[in-house]
Amino acid sequence: MVAEPPARTDHVIPAGVVLRTLGEADLQAVGEAYWRTYLNSPNEMTLKDATDDVLAAWRGEYGRWLADASFGAWRDDELVGAILTVTDAPWDDVPSGPFIIDLFVATHARRHGIGRALVRAVQAAHQTSIGLRVDDTATEARVLYASLGFRAFDEETRPSPRSRRGA
């Protein structure tokens, strides 16, 4: 899916939630939150696998980490969500430009606007088209992304080069 820059980039952050860019010191917490998010789901993984995946993203194994567009959402001292973004997608069949490789929100914190706030923060940080992939069975995620202006991507709907800002 891909979204052009929104006309408005302001976003509402849910009460009691603080968004901040992710740094190396946050990666263990991100791995643990990622792991907890998928417990008892078809995508369940081990804590080690979840943490290794986050570390792989940080090291650039899915594309160069985009530090100013990878955010964590904290409520009190708990990481309740995160969005990981790279400069370009790791696949050839998606548009070039900033690419969200993962967005997750803790199950107990869902449906409070945290995912929406994380995506809007990326859109505000980069006024360009932004891509992502979402599983066809992830209905709630698809609804969220569509409400944020994301649409299916194909060669005929490729954004024009003028819509990209130098990264």
Buried (B, 14 or more C-beta within 10 A) or exposed (E): BBBBBBEEBEBEBBEEBEBEBBEEEBBEBBBBBBBBBBEEEEEEBEEEBBBEBBBEBBEEEBBEBBEEBBBBBBBEEEBBBBBBBBBBBBEEEBBBBBBBBBBBBBBEBBEBBBBBBBBBBBBBBBBBBBBBBBEEEEEEBBEBBBEBBBEEBEEEEBBEEEBBEEE
